[in-house]
Amino acid sequence: MIIAVASGKGGTGKTTVAVNMALSASGPVRLLDCDVEEPNCHIFLKPEIRKREIASVLVPVVDETKCTACGECGRICQYHAIVSLKTEPLVFPELCHSCGGCAKVCPTGAISEVQRGIGAIETGIRGAVEFVQGRLTVAYPMSPPLIRAVKKHCDSAGRIIIDCPPGTSCPVIAALRGSDFVVLVTEPTPFGLHDLKLAVETVRRIGIPFGVVINKSDAGDSRVKDYCREEVIPVLLEVHEDRRIAESYSRGEALVEALPEYRQVFERLWADIDKAADMRPETTRGYK
């Protein structure tokens, strides 16, 4: 079972939920940190990193001796990653989506593709938790290719947790696809409700069952709960505001280890997720 932990905005406690779910799981579990622009699960999980490999994508290079400046490569590229202004093409590898179209349409075979590193994938272990994270190269503008590379490690027969990037843009979609259930983490504030609505719309369009975890549930108002009730969205867990949680977080400690009484809370969360996933509540209504 693949469970994605996501949020409409950053700072809601998404990583806290993902890490503590992993540490509270019964049996082996694999945690994938797909927030590749700023991965931080390792801070709290503290795994032993055993392997590091470079992730790369294919980008075009032009053989100037074969190029006739016909411009076919620039016309097919929808991202303007290769441009020919009646001259030999200019390549902008940061914009390339690695579709290979330019090489296919080149009439003289002047375009070939080479590997370009976009980041690293690190794998490790902490007890029964297998850990995988991606680290995007600084200044590289597109994270979905690296997210997809991290998700190639979704080959375990056990439980898999994906810590998604925040928001609702392309990186989030890349992380969510293929999941069996989504846990949306939010907070009871006007901003939290606004971005939760965006996240709900996104998950419904993809068509994945989901539920909500409300962090610092007693610190705001009831609008998030009211919205979930009106939209028939299961509230899987409410975490009350607790200074001890903030203190353990500031020390880089996992919640279930710093405050052992919370282990039962996350064990119940697992049980509620299993129940909600089996029931497949009306969280996907209106979309195919």
TORKOL-4160 file (C-alpha; in steps of 0.2 Angstrom, whole numbers, padded with zeros to 4 digits, m for minus):
288
<pt num="1" X="0000" Y="0000" Z="0000"/>
<pt num="2" X="0007" Y="0017" Z="m0005"/>
<pt num="3" X="0002" Y="0031" Z="0006"/>
<pt num="4" X="0006" Y="0049" Z="0001"/>
<pt num="5" X="0007" Y="0063" Z="0014"/>
<pt num="6" X="0003" Y="0080" Z="0006"/>
<pt num="7" X="m0002" Y="0097" Z="0011"/>
<pt num="8" X="m0009" Y="0112" Z="0002"/>
<pt num="9" X="0004" Y="0123" Z="0010"/>
<pt num="10" X="0021" Y="0122" Z="0018"/>
<pt num="11" X="0023" Y="0122" Z="0037"/>
<pt num="12" X="0008" Y="0112" Z="0042"/>
<pt num="13" X="0017" Y="0097" Z="0049"/>
<pt num="14" X="0017" Y="0086" Z="0034"/>
<pt num="15" X="0035" Y="0079" Z="0037"/>
<pt num="16" X="0031" Y="0076" Z="0055"/>
<pt num="17" X="0016" Y="0065" Z="0051"/>
<pt num="18" X="0026" Y="0056" Z="0037"/>
<pt num="19" X="0041" Y="0052" Z="0049"/>
<pt num="20" X="0031" Y="0047" Z="0064"/>
<pt num="21" X="0019" Y="0036" Z="0053"/>
<pt num="22" X="0035" Y="0027" Z="0047"/>
<pt num="23" X="0042" Y="0024" Z="0065"/>
<pt num="24" X="0025" Y="0018" Z="0071"/>
<pt num="25" X="0021" Y="0006" Z="0057"/>
<pt num="26" X="0019" Y="m0012" Z="0061"/>
<pt num="27" X="0032" Y="m0022" Z="0051"/>
<pt num="28" X="0044" Y="m0016" Z="0037"/>
<pt num="29" X="0040" Y="0001" Z="0029"/>
<pt num="30" X="0049" Y="0012" Z="0016"/>
<pt num="31" X="0049" Y="0031" Z="0018"/>
<pt num="32" X="0052" Y="0041" Z="0002"/>
<pt num="33" X="0056" Y="0059" Z="0004"/>
<pt num="34" X="0050" Y="0067" Z="m0013"/>
<pt num="35" X="0051" Y="0085" Z="m0007"/>
<pt num="36" X="0067" Y="0085" Z="m0017"/>
<pt num="37" X="0070" Y="0104" Z="m0016"/>
<pt num="38" X="0072" Y="0103" Z="0003"/>
<pt num="39" X="0071" Y="0086" Z="0009"/>
<pt num="40" X="0071" Y="0085" Z="0028"/>
<pt num="41" X="0064" Y="0068" Z="0034"/>
<pt num="42" X="0082" Y="0063" Z="0037"/>
<pt num="43" X="0084" Y="0076" Z="0051"/>
<pt num="44" X="0071" Y="0067" Z="0062"/>
<pt num="45" X="0073" Y="0049" Z="0056"/>
<pt num="46" X="0092" Y="0049" Z="0057"/>
<pt num="47" X="0095" Y="0035" Z="0045"/>
<pt num="48" X="0111" Y="0027" Z="0040"/>
<pt num="49" X="0114" Y="0032" Z="0022"/>
<pt num="50" X="0122" Y="0017" Z="0013"/>
<pt num="51" X="0121" Y="0022" Z="m0005"/>
<pt num="52" X="0121" Y="0038" Z="m0016"/>
<pt num="53" X="0119" Y="0038" Z="m0034"/>
<pt num="54" X="0117" Y="0052" Z="m0047"/>
<pt num="55" X="0101" Y="0055" Z="m0056"/>
<pt num="56" X="0101" Y="0062" Z="m0073"/>
<pt num="57" X="0090" Y="0066" Z="m0088"/>
<pt num="58" X="0093" Y="0066" Z="m0107"/>
<pt num="59" X="0096" Y="0083" Z="m0115"/>
<pt num="60" X="0101" Y="0087" Z="m0133"/>
<pt num="61" X="0118" Y="0092" Z="m0140"/>
<pt num="62" X="0120" Y="0098" Z="m0158"/>
<pt num="63" X="0134" Y="0093" Z="m0170"/>
<pt num="64" X="0137" Y="0109" Z="m0179"/>
<pt num="65" X="0145" Y="0100" Z="m0194"/>
<pt num="66" X="0129" Y="0092" Z="m0198"/>
<pt num="67" X="0117" Y="0106" Z="m0194"/>
<pt num="68" X="0109" Y="0115" Z="m0208"/>
<pt num="69" X="0099" Y="0127" Z="m0197"/>
<pt num="70" X="0082" Y="0121" Z="m0204"/>
<pt num="71" X="0074" Y="0126" Z="m0188"/>
<pt num="72" X="0063" Y="0109" Z="m0186"/>
<pt num="73" X="0070" Y="0106" Z="m0169"/>
<pt num="74" X="0064" Y="0123" Z="m0162"/>
<pt num="75" X="0047" Y="0122" Z="m0170"/>
<pt num="76" X="0043" Y="0105" Z="m0161"/>
<pt num="77" X="0050" Y="0110" Z="m0144"/>
<pt num="78" X="0035" Y="0117" Z="m0134"/>
<pt num="79" X="0046" Y="0123" Z="m0120"/>
<pt num="80" X="0059" Y="0133" Z="m0130"/>
<pt num="81" X="0073" Y="0123" Z="m0124"/>
<pt num="82" X="0081" Y="0123" Z="m0141"/>
<pt num="83" X="0080" Y="0138" Z="m0153"/>
<pt num="84" X="0086" Y="0140" Z="m0171"/>
<pt num="85" X="0085" Y="0158" Z="m0178"/>
<pt num="86" X="0092" Y="0154" Z="m0195"/>
<pt num="87" X="0108" Y="0149" Z="m0186"/>
<pt num="88" X="0114" Y="0134" Z="m0177"/>
<pt num="89" X="0102" Y="0130" Z="m0163"/>
<pt num="90" X="0105" Y="0136" Z="m0146"/>
<pt num="91" X="0101" Y="0123" Z="m0132"/>
<pt num="92" X="0094" Y="0128" Z="m0115"/>
<pt num="93" X="0096" Y="0112" Z="m0105"/>
<pt num="94" X="0087" Y="0119" Z="m0089"/>
<pt num="95" X="0071" Y="0120" Z="m0100"/>
<pt num="96" X="0072" Y="0103" Z="m0108"/>
<pt num="97" X="0059" Y="0090" Z="m0103"/>
<pt num="98" X="0069" Y="0076" Z="m0111"/>
<pt num="99" X="0055" Y="0071" Z="m0124"/>
<pt num="100" X="0068" Y="0068" Z="m0137"/>
<pt num="101" X="0057" Y="0076" Z="m0151"/>
<pt num="102" X="0071" Y="0087" Z="m0157"/>
<pt num="103" X="0082" Y="0073" Z="m0161"/>
<pt num="104" X="0068" Y="0063" Z="m0170"/>
<pt num="105" X="0063" Y="0077" Z="m0182"/>
<pt num="106" X="0081" Y="0083" Z="m0186"/>
<pt num="107" X="0083" Y="0078" Z="m0205"/>
<pt num="108" X="0102" Y="0077" Z="m0204"/>
<pt num="109" X="0104" Y="0068" Z="m0188"/>
<pt num="110" X="0114" Y="0083" Z="m0181"/>
<pt num="111" X="0105" Y="0081" Z="m0163"/>
<pt num="112" X="0110" Y="0067" Z="m0151"/>
<pt num="113" X="0106" Y="0066" Z="m0132"/>
<pt num="114" X="0118" Y="0065" Z="m0117"/>
<pt num="115" X="0115" Y="0063" Z="m0099"/>
<pt num="116" X="0114" Y="0078" Z="m0088"/>
<pt num="117" X="0114" Y="0076" Z="m0069"/>
<pt num="118" X="0100" Y="0084" Z="m0060"/>
<pt num="119" X="0103" Y="0078" Z="m0042"/>
<pt num="120" X="0106" Y="0063" Z="m0031"/>
<pt num="121" X="0096" Y="0049" Z="m0024"/>
<pt num="122" X="0102" Y="0043" Z="m0006"/>
<pt num="123" X="0096" Y="0027" Z="0002"/>
<pt num="124" X="0098" Y="0021" Z="0019"/>
<pt num="125" X="0090" Y="0012" Z="0034"/>
<pt num="126" X="0084" Y="0015" Z="0052"/>
<pt num="127" X="0078" Y="0000" Z="0061"/>
<pt num="128" X="0063" Y="m0007" Z="0051"/>
<pt num="129" X="0062" Y="0009" Z="0040"/>
<pt num="130" X="0070" Y="0009" Z="0023"/>
<pt num="131" X="0073" Y="0027" Z="0018"/>
<pt num="132" X="0075" Y="0035" Z="0001"/>
<pt num="133" X="0077" Y="0053" Z="m0003"/>
<pt num="134" X="0081" Y="0064" Z="m0018"/>
<pt num="135" X="0092" Y="0080" Z="m0017"/>
<pt num="136" X="0089" Y="0092" Z="m0032"/>
<pt num="137" X="0104" Y="0101" Z="m0039"/>
<pt num="138" X="0104" Y="0119" Z="m0033"/>
<pt num="139" X="0097" Y="0130" Z="m0047"/>
<pt num="140" X="0090" Y="0116" Z="m0057"/>
<pt num="141" X="0072" Y="0122" Z="m0060"/>
<pt num="142" X="0062" Y="0106" Z="m0063"/>
<pt num="143" X="0060" Y="0093" Z="m0049"/>
<pt num="144" X="0047" Y="0080" Z="m0057"/>
<pt num="145" X="0061" Y="0070" Z="m0065"/>
<pt num="146" X="0070" Y="0068" Z="m0049"/>
<pt num="147" X="0054" Y="0064" Z="m0040"/>
<pt num="148" X="0050" Y="0050" Z="m0053"/>
<pt num="149" X="0067" Y="0043" Z="m0050"/>
<pt num="150" X="0064" Y="0042" Z="m0031"/>
<pt num="151" X="0048" Y="0034" Z="m0034"/>
<pt num="152" X="0056" Y="0020" Z="m0044"/>
<pt num="153" X="0059" Y="0013" Z="m0026"/>
<pt num="154" X="0041" Y="0010" Z="m0024"/>
<pt num="155" X="0044" Y="m0008" Z="m0027"/>
<pt num="156" X="0042" Y="m0015" Z="m0010"/>
<pt num="157" X="0028" Y="m0027" Z="m0006"/>
<pt num="158" X="0025" Y="m0018" Z="0011"/>
<pt num="159" X="0019" Y="m0001" Z="0016"/>
<pt num="160" X="0027" Y="0014" Z="0007"/>
<pt num="161" X="0025" Y="0032" Z="0013"/>
<pt num="162" X="0029" Y="0046" Z="0001"/>
<pt num="163" X="0032" Y="0063" Z="0009"/>
<pt num="164" X="0026" Y="0075" Z="m0005"/>
<pt num="165" X="0032" Y="0093" Z="m0009"/>
<pt num="166" X="0019" Y="0106" Z="m0002"/>
<pt num="167" X="0007" Y="0114" Z="m0013"/>
<pt num="168" X="m0003" Y="0108" Z="m0028"/>
<pt num="169" X="0009" Y="0111" Z="m0043"/>
<pt num="170" X="0018" Y="0099" Z="m0055"/>
<pt num="171" X="0030" Y="0092" Z="m0042"/>
<pt num="172" X="0015" Y="0087" Z="m0031"/>
<pt num="173" X="0006" Y="0078" Z="m0045"/>
<pt num="174" X="0022" Y="0068" Z="m0049"/>
<pt num="175" X="0023" Y="0063" Z="m0031"/>
<pt num="176" X="0005" Y="0058" Z="m0029"/>
<pt num="177" X="0002" Y="0048" Z="m0045"/>
<pt num="178" X="0001" Y="0029" Z="m0041"/>
<pt num="179" X="m0003" Y="0031" Z="m0023"/>
<pt num="180" X="m0017" Y="0021" Z="m0015"/>
<pt num="181" X="m0022" Y="0034" Z="m0002"/>
<pt num="182" X="m0017" Y="0052" Z="0002"/>
<pt num="183" X="m0016" Y="0060" Z="0019"/>
<pt num="184" X="m0019" Y="0079" Z="0018"/>
<pt num="185" X="m0011" Y="0088" Z="0033"/>
<pt num="186" X="m0018" Y="0105" Z="0037"/>
<pt num="187" X="m0020" Y="0118" Z="0051"/>
<pt num="188" X="m0036" Y="0127" Z="0057"/>
<pt num="189" X="m0032" Y="0144" Z="0050"/>
<pt num="190" X="m0039" Y="0154" Z="0035"/>
<pt num="191" X="m0023" Y="0150" Z="0025"/>
<pt num="192" X="m0024" Y="0132" Z="0030"/>
<pt num="193" X="m0042" Y="0130" Z="0024"/>
<pt num="194" X="m0039" Y="0140" Z="0008"/>
<pt num="195" X="m0025" Y="0128" Z="0003"/>
<pt num="196" X="m0033" Y="0113" Z="0009"/>
<pt num="197" X="m0047" Y="0116" Z="m0003"/>
<pt num="198" X="m0035" Y="0117" Z="m0017"/>
<pt num="199" X="m0027" Y="0101" Z="m0011"/>
<pt num="200" X="m0044" Y="0092" Z="m0010"/>
<pt num="201" X="m0048" Y="0098" Z="m0028"/>
<pt num="202" X="m0031" Y="0091" Z="m0034"/>
<pt num="203" X="m0033" Y="0074" Z="m0026"/>
<pt num="204" X="m0051" Y="0072" Z="m0032"/>
<pt num="205" X="m0046" Y="0076" Z="m0050"/>
<pt num="206" X="m0033" Y="0063" Z="m0049"/>
<pt num="207" X="m0045" Y="0051" Z="m0041"/>
<pt num="208" X="m0036" Y="0045" Z="m0026"/>
<pt num="209" X="m0046" Y="0042" Z="m0009"/>
<pt num="210" X="m0040" Y="0053" Z="0005"/>
<pt num="211" X="m0042" Y="0059" Z="0023"/>
<pt num="212" X="m0037" Y="0074" Z="0033"/>
<pt num="213" X="m0025" Y="0076" Z="0048"/>
<pt num="214" X="m0028" Y="0093" Z="0057"/>
<pt num="215" X="m0012" Y="0099" Z="0066"/>
<pt num="216" X="m0013" Y="0111" Z="0081"/>
<pt num="217" X="m0032" Y="0108" Z="0080"/>
<pt num="218" X="m0036" Y="0118" Z="0095"/>
<pt num="219" X="m0026" Y="0133" Z="0090"/>
<pt num="220" X="m0038" Y="0140" Z="0077"/>
<pt num="221" X="m0057" Y="0139" Z="0073"/>
<pt num="222" X="m0069" Y="0126" Z="0067"/>
<pt num="223" X="m0069" Y="0131" Z="0049"/>
<pt num="224" X="m0058" Y="0116" Z="0043"/>
<pt num="225" X="m0069" Y="0104" Z="0053"/>
<pt num="226" X="m0085" Y="0111" Z="0046"/>
<pt num="227" X="m0078" Y="0110" Z="0028"/>
<pt num="228" X="m0073" Y="0092" Z="0030"/>
<pt num="229" X="m0090" Y="0088" Z="0037"/>
<pt num="230" X="m0099" Y="0097" Z="0023"/>
<pt num="231" X="m0088" Y="0088" Z="0010"/>
<pt num="232" X="m0089" Y="0071" Z="0018"/>
<pt num="233" X="m0070" Y="0070" Z="0020"/>
<pt num="234" X="m0064" Y="0059" Z="0035"/>
<pt num="235" X="m0054" Y="0068" Z="0048"/>
<pt num="236" X="m0041" Y="0054" Z="0052"/>
<pt num="237" X="m0032" Y="0063" Z="0066"/>
<pt num="238" X="m0032" Y="0079" Z="0076"/>
<pt num="239" X="m0016" Y="0084" Z="0085"/>
<pt num="240" X="m0018" Y="0097" Z="0098"/>
<pt num="241" X="m0006" Y="0111" Z="0101"/>
<pt num="242" X="0008" Y="0105" Z="0113"/>
<pt num="243" X="0023" Y="0115" Z="0117"/>
<pt num="244" X="0032" Y="0099" Z="0120"/>
<pt num="245" X="0030" Y="0094" Z="0101"/>
<pt num="246" X="0038" Y="0111" Z="0096"/>
<pt num="247" X="0052" Y="0108" Z="0108"/>
<pt num="248" X="0056" Y="0090" Z="0101"/>
<pt num="249" X="0054" Y="0097" Z="0083"/>
<pt num="250" X="0067" Y="0110" Z="0087"/>
<pt num="251" X="0079" Y="0097" Z="0093"/>
<pt num="252" X="0077" Y="0087" Z="0077"/>
<pt num="253" X="0068" Y="0073" Z="0087"/>
<pt num="254" X="0055" Y="0061" Z="0081"/>
<pt num="255" X="0038" Y="0064" Z="0090"/>
<pt num="256" X="0035" Y="0046" Z="0094"/>
<pt num="257" X="0052" Y="0044" Z="0102"/>
<pt num="258" X="0053" Y="0061" Z="0111"/>
<pt num="259" X="0035" Y="0058" Z="0118"/>
<pt num="260" X="0031" Y="0040" Z="0118"/>
<pt num="261" X="0013" Y="0042" Z="0121"/>
<pt num="262" X="0011" Y="0048" Z="0104"/>
<pt num="263" X="0015" Y="0031" Z="0096"/>
<pt num="264" X="m0002" Y="0025" Z="0100"/>
<pt num="265" X="m0009" Y="0040" Z="0092"/>
<pt num="266" X="0000" Y="0036" Z="0075"/>
<pt num="267" X="m0004" Y="0018" Z="0077"/>
<pt num="268" X="m0022" Y="0022" Z="0077"/>
<pt num="269" X="m0019" Y="0033" Z="0062"/>
<pt num="270" X="m0013" Y="0018" Z="0053"/>
<pt num="271" X="m0029" Y="0009" Z="0058"/>
<pt num="272" X="m0040" Y="0023" Z="0052"/>
<pt num="273" X="m0031" Y="0025" Z="0036"/>
<pt num="274" X="m0033" Y="0006" Z="0032"/>
<pt num="275" X="m0052" Y="0008" Z="0037"/>
<pt num="276" X="m0054" Y="0023" Z="0026"/>
<pt num="277" X="m0045" Y="0016" Z="0011"/>
<pt num="278" X="m0056" Y="0000" Z="0012"/>
<pt num="279" X="m0072" Y="0010" Z="0013"/>
<pt num="280" X="m0067" Y="0022" Z="m0001"/>
<pt num="281" X="m0077" Y="0036" Z="0005"/>
<pt num="282" X="m0085" Y="0049" Z="m0007"/>
<pt num="283" X="m0069" Y="0059" Z="m0008"/>
<pt num="284" X="m0068" Y="0057" Z="m0027"/>
<pt num="285" X="m0086" Y="0061" Z="m0031"/>
<pt num="286" X="m0088" Y="0071" Z="m0047"/>
<pt num="287" X="m0072" Y="0065" Z="m0055"/>
<pt num="288" X="m0066" Y="0050" Z="m0066"/>
